[in-house]
Amino acid sequence: MKAALLQTCIDRLHLRCGVCPHACVLRENQRGKCGVRENQDGIIVALNDGLAVAKAVDPIEKKPLKRFMPGTMIYSTAAAGCNLSCPWCQNHAIVNVSPSTYYFGYPVHPEAHIVAAKKARAKSLAMTYSEPTVALE
Ligand code: SF4
């Protein structure tokens, strides 16, 4: 598991995650609001690093990018966890992680996403379905 890219030590027992504006302060074994960053032995780790919970190829018009490269396909993928709590979320079943969850997706090397996108002739890639900063690492 990879250490979260942005974190600071507050004191002997607490770390602050700097990956998103929630700036969660985490004590040992505590997870942040996103459910995928946890203080383990004095380091915040990204529990979803290198893992995906979804991937798909769609017409770009399905995204809120109507006038961006119209007529092309986009490759989408998602990491588990989300730092938002939108009551209308259409993807809660795949992205939300409860404090007791220990499944964070299946392994996918970052290059494999690019290979799959090229194979599908997708012109663009999106981190989507969950809020993208949860996949920062
Ligand atoms: S990424 Fe997660 S742990 Fe870090 S500040 Fe945002 S919600 Fe909190």
Backbone and ligand atoms as CSV (ligand in chain L), in Angstrom:
chain,resi,resn,atom,element,x,y,z
A,1,MET,N,N,0.828,-1.191,0.000
A,1,MET,CA,C,0.000,0.000,0.000
A,1,MET,C,C,0.871,1.253,0.000
A,2,LYS,N,N,0.435,2.223,-0.760
A,2,LYS,CA,C,1.236,3.440,-0.911
A,2,LYS,C,C,0.828,4.494,0.124
A,3,ALA,N,N,1.823,5.236,0.604
A,3,ALA,CA,C,1.522,6.337,1.517
A,3,ALA,C,C,0.746,7.412,0.765
A,4,ALA,N,N,-0.221,8.009,1.424
A,4,ALA,CA,C,-0.942,9.135,0.814
A,4,ALA,C,C,0.066,10.225,0.463
A,5,LEU,N,N,-0.109,10.823,-0.700
A,5,LEU,CA,C,0.884,11.778,-1.200
A,5,LEU,C,C,0.981,13.034,-0.343
A,6,LEU,N,N,-0.124,13.459,0.215
A,6,LEU,CA,C,-0.131,14.709,0.965
A,6,LEU,C,C,-0.581,14.433,2.397
A,7,GLN,N,N,0.339,14.560,3.329
A,7,GLN,CA,C,-0.006,14.354,4.736
A,7,GLN,C,C,1.002,15.081,5.604
A,8,THR,N,N,0.532,15.507,6.757
A,8,THR,CA,C,1.429,16.180,7.703
A,8,THR,C,C,1.179,15.628,9.098
A,9,CYS,N,N,2.240,15.631,9.877
A,9,CYS,CA,C,2.153,15.178,11.254
A,9,CYS,C,C,1.679,16.345,12.124
A,10,ILE,N,N,0.663,16.103,12.930
A,10,ILE,CA,C,0.174,17.145,13.834
A,10,ILE,C,C,0.823,16.987,15.200
A,11,ASP,N,N,0.750,15.764,15.717
A,11,ASP,CA,C,1.442,15.454,16.971
A,11,ASP,C,C,1.698,13.954,16.992
A,12,ARG,N,N,2.112,13.425,18.099
A,12,ARG,CA,C,2.499,12.012,18.182
A,12,ARG,C,C,1.363,11.060,17.780
A,13,LEU,N,N,0.127,11.494,17.946
A,13,LEU,CA,C,-1.015,10.596,17.708
A,13,LEU,C,C,-1.867,10.946,16.483
A,14,HIS,N,N,-1.631,12.105,15.903
A,14,HIS,CA,C,-2.538,12.556,14.840
A,14,HIS,C,C,-1.801,13.002,13.582
A,15,LEU,N,N,-2.377,12.621,12.424
A,15,LEU,CA,C,-1.874,13.062,11.123
A,15,LEU,C,C,-2.996,13.778,10.394
A,16,ARG,N,N,-2.627,14.743,9.564
A,16,ARG,CA,C,-3.639,15.413,8.743
A,16,ARG,C,C,-3.434,15.009,7.295
A,17,CYS,N,N,-4.503,14.551,6.647
A,17,CYS,CA,C,-4.455,14.237,5.217
A,17,CYS,C,C,-4.679,15.535,4.447
A,18,GLY,N,N,-3.877,15.740,3.416
A,18,GLY,CA,C,-3.999,16.956,2.610
A,18,GLY,C,C,-4.469,16.687,1.199
A,19,VAL,N,N,-5.017,15.501,0.966
A,19,VAL,CA,C,-5.391,15.135,-0.403
A,19,VAL,C,C,-6.625,15.900,-0.893
A,20,CYS,N,N,-7.539,16.208,-0.010
A,20,CYS,CA,C,-8.721,16.964,-0.459
A,20,CYS,C,C,-9.096,17.991,0.623
A,21,PRO,N,N,-10.025,18.883,0.325
A,21,PRO,CA,C,-10.322,19.976,1.258
A,21,PRO,C,C,-10.900,19.554,2.612
A,22,HIS,N,N,-11.288,18.309,2.790
A,22,HIS,CA,C,-11.770,17.898,4.119
A,22,HIS,C,C,-10.664,17.975,5.171
A,23,ALA,N,N,-9.416,17.764,4.711
A,23,ALA,CA,C,-8.265,17.854,5.628
A,23,ALA,C,C,-8.488,17.025,6.899
A,24,CYS,N,N,-8.879,15.774,6.721
A,24,CYS,CA,C,-9.197,14.914,7.870
A,24,CYS,C,C,-7.997,14.754,8.799
A,25,VAL,N,N,-8.260,14.821,10.085
A,25,VAL,CA,C,-7.242,14.546,11.100
A,25,VAL,C,C,-7.506,13.123,11.603
A,26,LEU,N,N,-6.499,12.276,11.424
A,26,LEU,CA,C,-6.699,10.848,11.682
A,26,LEU,C,C,-5.783,10.354,12.788
A,27,ARG,N,N,-6.384,9.649,13.745
A,27,ARG,CA,C,-5.579,8.971,14.761
A,27,ARG,C,C,-5.337,7.537,14.273
A,28,GLU,N,N,-4.551,6.782,14.988
A,28,GLU,CA,C,-4.184,5.422,14.595
A,28,GLU,C,C,-5.421,4.592,14.224
A,29,ASN,N,N,-5.358,3.927,13.067
A,29,ASN,CA,C,-6.414,3.046,12.546
A,29,ASN,C,C,-7.698,3.773,12.137
A,30,GLN,N,N,-7.692,5.062,12.127
A,30,GLN,CA,C,-8.887,5.802,11.716
A,30,GLN,C,C,-8.816,6.093,10.223
A,31,ARG,N,N,-9.988,6.024,9.572
A,31,ARG,CA,C,-10.092,6.356,8.150
A,31,ARG,C,C,-10.721,7.726,7.980
A,32,GLY,N,N,-10.392,8.349,6.853
A,32,GLY,CA,C,-10.967,9.638,6.535
A,32,GLY,C,C,-12.375,9.512,5.987
A,33,LYS,N,N,-12.976,10.652,5.700
A,33,LYS,CA,C,-14.351,10.686,5.196
A,33,LYS,C,C,-14.507,9.871,3.916
A,34,CYS,N,N,-13.457,9.828,3.106
A,34,CYS,CA,C,-13.499,9.087,1.843
A,34,CYS,C,C,-13.524,7.578,2.056
A,35,GLY,N,N,-13.093,7.114,3.209
A,35,GLY,CA,C,-13.091,5.683,3.512
A,35,GLY,C,C,-11.890,4.931,2.965
A,36,VAL,N,N,-10.991,5.614,2.254
A,36,VAL,CA,C,-9.883,4.897,1.619
A,36,VAL,C,C,-8.506,5.437,1.994
A,37,ARG,N,N,-8.459,6.285,2.999
A,37,ARG,CA,C,-7.159,6.687,3.547
A,37,ARG,C,C,-7.214,6.446,5.042
A,38,GLU,N,N,-6.167,5.785,5.533
A,38,GLU,CA,C,-6.196,5.325,6.921
A,38,GLU,C,C,-4.839,5.548,7.567
A,39,ASN,N,N,-4.855,5.962,8.804
A,39,ASN,CA,C,-3.617,6.099,9.575
A,39,ASN,C,C,-3.200,4.708,10.054
A,40,GLN,N,N,-2.103,4.217,9.474
A,40,GLN,CA,C,-1.577,2.906,9.865
A,40,GLN,C,C,-0.150,3.086,10.365
A,41,ASP,N,N,0.048,2.833,11.617
A,41,ASP,CA,C,1.395,2.928,12.203
A,41,ASP,C,C,2.053,4.280,11.955
A,42,GLY,N,N,1.273,5.325,12.043
A,42,GLY,CA,C,1.850,6.664,11.930
A,42,GLY,C,C,2.061,7.156,10.510
A,43,ILE,N,N,1.452,6.467,9.521
A,43,ILE,CA,C,1.507,6.923,8.127
A,43,ILE,C,C,0.101,6.799,7.548
A,44,ILE,N,N,-0.348,7.825,6.833
A,44,ILE,CA,C,-1.639,7.684,6.146
A,44,ILE,C,C,-1.397,6.946,4.838
A,45,VAL,N,N,-2.097,5.832,4.661
A,45,VAL,CA,C,-1.930,5.046,3.444
A,45,VAL,C,C,-3.199,5.147,2.594
A,46,ALA,N,N,-2.994,4.984,1.277
A,46,ALA,CA,C,-4.108,4.976,0.328
A,46,ALA,C,C,-4.532,3.517,0.138
A,47,LEU,N,N,-5.666,3.147,0.704
A,47,LEU,CA,C,-6.112,1.746,0.666
A,47,LEU,C,C,-6.522,1.318,-0.741
A,48,ASN,N,N,-6.828,2.287,-1.607
A,48,ASN,CA,C,-7.314,1.957,-2.959
A,48,ASN,C,C,-6.214,2.072,-4.020
A,49,ASP,N,N,-4.979,2.243,-3.597
A,49,ASP,CA,C,-3.898,2.445,-4.563
A,49,ASP,C,C,-3.755,1.249,-5.510
A,50,GLY,N,N,-3.723,1.520,-6.805
A,50,GLY,CA,C,-3.529,0.469,-7.806
A,50,GLY,C,C,-4.748,-0.398,-8.039
A,51,LEU,N,N,-5.883,0.007,-7.484
A,51,LEU,CA,C,-7.110,-0.796,-7.603
A,51,LEU,C,C,-8.195,0.004,-8.310
A,52,ALA,N,N,-9.059,-0.705,-9.015
A,52,ALA,CA,C,-10.176,-0.054,-9.697
A,52,ALA,C,C,-11.471,-0.763,-9.324
A,53,VAL,N,N,-12.571,-0.032,-9.352
A,53,VAL,CA,C,-13.876,-0.656,-9.100
A,53,VAL,C,C,-14.765,-0.622,-10.341
A,54,ALA,N,N,-14.315,0.075,-11.388
A,54,ALA,CA,C,-15.114,0.127,-12.610
A,54,ALA,C,C,-14.246,0.576,-13.767
A,55,LYS,N,N,-14.616,0.139,-14.949
A,55,LYS,CA,C,-14.026,0.692,-16.173
A,55,LYS,C,C,-15.032,0.486,-17.298
A,56,ALA,N,N,-15.072,1.453,-18.203
A,56,ALA,CA,C,-16.044,1.404,-19.296
A,56,ALA,C,C,-15.593,2.335,-20.407
A,57,VAL,N,N,-16.068,2.042,-21.615
A,57,VAL,CA,C,-15.823,2.919,-22.763
A,57,VAL,C,C,-17.175,3.415,-23.246
A,58,ASP,N,N,-17.318,4.725,-23.344
A,58,ASP,CA,C,-18.604,5.330,-23.694
A,58,ASP,C,C,-18.413,6.454,-24.703
A,59,PRO,N,N,-19.490,6.827,-25.403
A,59,PRO,CA,C,-19.431,8.059,-26.206
A,59,PRO,C,C,-19.217,9.241,-25.262
A,60,ILE,N,N,-18.385,10.179,-25.679
A,60,ILE,CA,C,-18.065,11.301,-24.785
A,60,ILE,C,C,-19.306,12.142,-24.474
A,61,GLU,N,N,-20.305,12.070,-25.321
A,61,GLU,CA,C,-21.530,12.843,-25.079
A,61,GLU,C,C,-22.254,12.388,-23.807
A,62,LYS,N,N,-21.898,11.215,-23.289
A,62,LYS,CA,C,-22.505,10.735,-22.044
A,62,LYS,C,C,-21.971,11.513,-20.836
A,63,LYS,N,N,-20.818,12.147,-21.033
A,63,LYS,CA,C,-20.209,12.943,-19.963
A,63,LYS,C,C,-20.731,14.382,-20.043
A,64,PRO,N,N,-20.510,15.158,-18.987
A,64,PRO,CA,C,-20.880,16.582,-19.090
A,64,PRO,C,C,-19.821,17.353,-19.870
A,65,LEU,N,N,-19.491,16.832,-21.054
A,65,LEU,CA,C,-18.447,17.407,-21.900
A,65,LEU,C,C,-18.965,17.467,-23.330
A,66,LYS,N,N,-20.174,17.893,-23.474
A,66,LYS,CA,C,-20.876,17.794,-24.742
A,66,LYS,C,C,-20.094,18.342,-25.945
A,67,ARG,N,N,-19.362,19.435,-25.736
A,67,ARG,CA,C,-18.693,20.060,-26.882
A,67,ARG,C,C,-17.197,19.788,-26.916
A,68,PHE,N,N,-16.762,18.808,-26.153
A,68,PHE,CA,C,-15.341,18.475,-26.110
A,68,PHE,C,C,-15.113,17.206,-26.925
A,69,MET,N,N,-14.435,17.331,-28.024
A,69,MET,CA,C,-14.157,16.210,-28.935
A,69,MET,C,C,-15.414,15.385,-29.243
A,70,PRO,N,N,-16.457,16.045,-29.749
A,70,PRO,CA,C,-17.696,15.308,-30.048
A,70,PRO,C,C,-17.459,14.175,-31.030
A,71,GLY,N,N,-18.216,13.109,-30.860
A,71,GLY,CA,C,-18.120,11.967,-31.762
A,71,GLY,C,C,-17.012,10.988,-31.396
A,72,THR,N,N,-16.306,11.239,-30.283
A,72,THR,CA,C,-15.230,10.324,-29.890
A,72,THR,C,C,-15.672,9.485,-28.685
A,73,MET,N,N,-14.864,8.486,-28.396
A,73,MET,CA,C,-15.131,7.629,-27.239
A,73,MET,C,C,-14.197,8.029,-26.091
A,74,ILE,N,N,-14.652,7.790,-24.865
A,74,ILE,CA,C,-13.851,8.093,-23.679
A,74,ILE,C,C,-13.782,6.843,-22.802
A,75,TYR,N,N,-12.589,6.597,-22.299
A,75,TYR,CA,C,-12.369,5.468,-21.382
A,75,TYR,C,C,-12.489,5.989,-19.955
A,76,SER,N,N,-13.331,5.352,-19.173
A,76,SER,CA,C,-13.566,5.798,-17.799
A,76,SER,C,C,-13.169,4.713,-16.810
A,77,THR,N,N,-12.621,5.157,-15.708
A,77,THR,CA,C,-12.342,4.210,-14.636
A,77,THR,C,C,-12.578,4.910,-13.296
A,78,ALA,N,N,-12.626,4.120,-12.247
A,78,ALA,CA,C,-12.910,4.688,-10.928
A,78,ALA,C,C,-12.161,3.934,-9.852
A,79,ALA,N,N,-11.784,4.690,-8.838
A,79,ALA,CA,C,-11.230,4.093,-7.626
A,79,ALA,C,C,-12.334,4.043,-6.577
A,80,ALA,N,N,-12.218,3.094,-5.663
A,80,ALA,CA,C,-13.174,3.012,-4.555
A,80,ALA,C,C,-13.011,4.214,-3.639
A,81,GLY,N,N,-14.086,4.552,-2.969
A,81,GLY,CA,C,-14.063,5.639,-2.002
A,81,GLY,C,C,-14.550,6.922,-2.610
A,82,CYS,N,N,-15.143,7.762,-1.770
A,82,CYS,CA,C,-15.582,9.072,-2.236
A,82,CYS,C,C,-15.629,10.016,-1.044
A,83,ASN,N,N,-15.220,11.245,-1.297
A,83,ASN,CA,C,-15.211,12.234,-0.210
A,83,ASN,C,C,-16.446,13.127,-0.241
A,84,LEU,N,N,-17.395,12.790,-1.104
A,84,LEU,CA,C,-18.656,13.540,-1.169
A,84,LEU,C,C,-19.777,12.670,-0.589
A,85,SER,N,N,-20.903,13.278,-0.319
A,85,SER,CA,C,-22.056,12.534,0.232
A,85,SER,C,C,-23.320,12.947,-0.506
A,86,CYS,N,N,-23.272,12.920,-1.824
A,86,CYS,CA,C,-24.416,13.387,-2.621
A,86,CYS,C,C,-25.585,12.413,-2.486
A,87,PRO,N,N,-26.752,12.891,-2.048
A,87,PRO,CA,C,-27.880,11.978,-1.844
A,87,PRO,C,C,-28.396,11.368,-3.147
A,88,TRP,N,N,-28.064,11.975,-4.284
A,88,TRP,CA,C,-28.551,11.484,-5.575
A,88,TRP,C,C,-27.514,10.600,-6.295
A,89,CYS,N,N,-26.454,10.237,-5.620
A,89,CYS,CA,C,-25.362,9.508,-6.274
A,89,CYS,C,C,-25.877,8.252,-6.981
A,90,GLN,N,N,-25.494,8.116,-8.253
A,90,GLN,CA,C,-25.887,6.944,-9.036
A,90,GLN,C,C,-24.882,5.808,-8.890
A,91,ASN,N,N,-23.759,6.080,-8.248
A,91,ASN,CA,C,-22.675,5.094,-8.198
A,91,ASN,C,C,-22.345,4.636,-6.781
A,92,HIS,N,N,-23.243,4.919,-5.844
A,92,HIS,CA,C,-22.913,4.642,-4.434
A,92,HIS,C,C,-22.582,3.175,-4.197
A,93,ALA,N,N,-23.188,2.278,-4.972
A,93,ALA,CA,C,-22.961,0.854,-4.734
A,93,ALA,C,C,-21.524,0.445,-5.048
A,94,ILE,N,N,-20.873,1.150,-5.976
A,94,ILE,CA,C,-19.500,0.749,-6.322
A,94,ILE,C,C,-18.444,1.628,-5.672
A,95,VAL,N,N,-18.780,2.847,-5.312
A,95,VAL,CA,C,-17.708,3.734,-4.835
A,95,VAL,C,C,-17.699,3.951,-3.326
A,96,ASN,N,N,-18.832,3.829,-2.664
A,96,ASN,CA,C,-18.840,4.111,-1.230
A,96,ASN,C,C,-18.204,2.969,-0.444
A,97,VAL,N,N,-17.429,3.341,0.531
A,97,VAL,CA,C,-16.707,2.368,1.339
A,97,VAL,C,C,-17.093,2.587,2.791
A,98,SER,N,N,-17.566,1.541,3.456
A,98,SER,CA,C,-17.917,1.692,4.869
A,98,SER,C,C,-16.650,1.489,5.705
A,99,PRO,N,N,-16.666,1.947,6.960
A,99,PRO,CA,C,-15.473,1.802,7.801
A,99,PRO,C,C,-15.030,0.354,7.980
A,100,SER,N,N,-15.954,-0.591,7.761
A,100,SER,CA,C,-15.577,-1.996,7.951
A,100,SER,C,C,-15.228,-2.689,6.630
A,101,THR,N,N,-15.219,-1.954,5.535
A,101,THR,CA,C,-14.926,-2.558,4.233
A,101,THR,C,C,-13.438,-2.831,4.080
A,102,TYR,N,N,-13.134,-4.010,3.544
A,102,TYR,CA,C,-11.737,-4.319,3.231
A,102,TYR,C,C,-11.589,-4.741,1.777
A,103,TYR,N,N,-12.601,-4.461,0.945
A,103,TYR,CA,C,-12.483,-4.680,-0.499
A,103,TYR,C,C,-12.436,-3.315,-1.164
A,104,PHE,N,N,-11.367,-3.077,-1.888
A,104,PHE,CA,C,-11.191,-1.770,-2.516
A,104,PHE,C,C,-11.003,-1.885,-4.027
A,105,GLY,N,N,-11.439,-2.994,-4.605
A,105,GLY,CA,C,-11.366,-3.139,-6.049
A,105,GLY,C,C,-10.349,-4.177,-6.489
A,106,TYR,N,N,-10.246,-4.301,-7.811
A,106,TYR,CA,C,-9.343,-5.294,-8.400
A,106,TYR,C,C,-8.087,-4.581,-8.919
A,107,PRO,N,N,-6.944,-5.281,-8.911
A,107,PRO,CA,C,-5.704,-4.625,-9.315
A,107,PRO,C,C,-5.680,-4.290,-10.809
A,108,VAL,N,N,-5.297,-3.096,-11.109
A,108,VAL,CA,C,-5.097,-2.663,-12.502
A,108,VAL,C,C,-3.867,-1.757,-12.517
A,109,HIS,N,N,-2.864,-2.149,-13.276
A,109,HIS,CA,C,-1.688,-1.277,-13.405
A,109,HIS,C,C,-2.093,-0.042,-14.212
A,110,PRO,N,N,-1.624,1.137,-13.838
A,110,PRO,CA,C,-2.008,2.344,-14.587
A,110,PRO,C,C,-1.805,2.213,-16.096
A,111,GLU,N,N,-0.720,1.559,-16.512
A,111,GLU,CA,C,-0.488,1.407,-17.960
A,111,GLU,C,C,-1.555,0.555,-18.624
A,112,ALA,N,N,-2.149,-0.356,-17.868
A,112,ALA,CA,C,-3.197,-1.216,-18.427
A,112,ALA,C,C,-4.420,-0.390,-18.820
A,113,HIS,N,N,-4.675,0.682,-18.071
A,113,HIS,CA,C,-5.777,1.564,-18.452
A,113,HIS,C,C,-5.492,2.205,-19.810
A,114,ILE,N,N,-4.248,2.620,-20.013
A,114,ILE,CA,C,-3.891,3.278,-21.277
A,114,ILE,C,C,-3.978,2.291,-22.438
A,115,VAL,N,N,-3.478,1.084,-22.215
A,115,VAL,CA,C,-3.541,0.059,-23.254
A,115,VAL,C,C,-4.996,-0.229,-23.611
A,116,ALA,N,N,-5.857,-0.358,-22.607
A,116,ALA,CA,C,-7.276,-0.651,-22.861
A,116,ALA,C,C,-7.946,0.508,-23.591
A,117,ALA,N,N,-7.597,1.732,-23.214
A,117,ALA,CA,C,-8.180,2.903,-23.880
A,117,ALA,C,C,-7.767,2.953,-25.346
A,118,LYS,N,N,-6.495,2.688,-25.617
A,118,LYS,CA,C,-6.015,2.694,-27.008
A,118,LYS,C,C,-6.689,1.591,-27.814
A,119,LYS,N,N,-6.821,0.418,-27.205
A,119,LYS,CA,C,-7.442,-0.723,-27.889
A,119,LYS,C,C,-8.885,-0.398,-28.274
A,120,ALA,N,N,-9.560,0.366,-27.418
A,120,ALA,CA,C,-10.958,0.737,-27.673
A,120,ALA,C,C,-11.063,1.995,-28.546
A,121,ARG,N,N,-9.908,2.514,-28.968
A,121,ARG,CA,C,-9.838,3.736,-29.784
A,121,ARG,C,C,-10.452,4.941,-29.062
A,122,ALA,N,N,-10.363,4.917,-27.743
A,122,ALA,CA,C,-10.835,6.077,-26.964
A,122,ALA,C,C,-9.801,7.192,-27.082
A,123,LYS,N,N,-10.273,8.390,-27.264
A,123,LYS,CA,C,-9.371,9.546,-27.422
A,123,LYS,C,C,-9.045,10.206,-26.086
A,124,SER,N,N,-9.754,9.826,-25.039
A,124,SER,CA,C,-9.553,10.492,-23.756
A,124,SER,C,C,-9.823,9.506,-22.615
A,125,LEU,N,N,-9.344,9.881,-21.451
A,125,LEU,CA,C,-9.541,9.054,-20.256
A,125,LEU,C,C,-10.168,9.905,-19.159
A,126,ALA,N,N,-10.983,9.276,-18.319
A,126,ALA,CA,C,-11.599,9.997,-17.208
A,126,ALA,C,C,-11.492,9.176,-15.932
A,127,MET,N,N,-11.104,9.862,-14.861
A,127,MET,CA,C,-11.290,9.295,-13.531
A,127,MET,C,C,-12.670,9.801,-13.119
A,128,THR,N,N,-13.595,8.907,-12.939
A,128,THR,CA,C,-14.980,9.334,-12.760
A,128,THR,C,C,-15.717,8.351,-11.850
A,129,TYR,N,N,-17.013,8.484,-11.756
A,129,TYR,CA,C,-17.903,7.684,-10.888
A,129,TYR,C,C,-17.732,8.057,-9.411
A,130,SER,N,N,-16.484,8.127,-8.935
A,130,SER,CA,C,-16.226,8.662,-7.594
A,130,SER,C,C,-15.497,9.993,-7.767
A,131,GLU,N,N,-15.349,10.742,-6.696
A,131,GLU,CA,C,-14.655,12.025,-6.801
A,131,GLU,C,C,-13.171,11.729,-7.092
A,132,PRO,N,N,-12.619,12.291,-8.165
A,132,PRO,CA,C,-11.307,11.833,-8.665
A,132,PRO,C,C,-10.117,11.982,-7.717
A,133,THR,N,N,-10.143,12.908,-6.782
A,133,THR,CA,C,-8.946,13.041,-5.946
A,133,THR,C,C,-8.720,11.806,-5.072
A,134,VAL,N,N,-9.739,10.974,-4.880
A,134,VAL,CA,C,-9.517,9.762,-4.068
A,134,VAL,C,C,-8.541,8.815,-4.755
A,135,ALA,N,N,-8.287,9.046,-6.055
A,135,ALA,CA,C,-7.350,8.208,-6.802
A,135,ALA,C,C,-6.016,8.910,-7.028
A,136,LEU,N,N,-5.730,9.939,-6.271
A,136,LEU,CA,C,-4.539,10.756,-6.519
A,136,LEU,C,C,-3.247,9.939,-6.635
A,137,GLU,N,N,-3.017,9.018,-5.748
A,137,GLU,CA,C,-1.751,8.295,-5.753
A,137,GLU,C,C,-1.599,7.436,-6.991
L,1,SF4,S1,S,-8.732,12.284,0.845
L,1,SF4,FE1,FE,-10.009,11.250,2.375
L,1,SF4,S2,S,-8.790,11.235,4.254
L,1,SF4,FE2,FE,-7.855,12.730,2.866
L,1,SF4,S3,S,-8.758,14.704,3.448
L,1,SF4,FE3,FE,-10.017,13.868,1.783
L,1,SF4,S4,S,-11.666,12.706,2.786
L,1,SF4,FE4,FE,-10.086,13.081,4.324
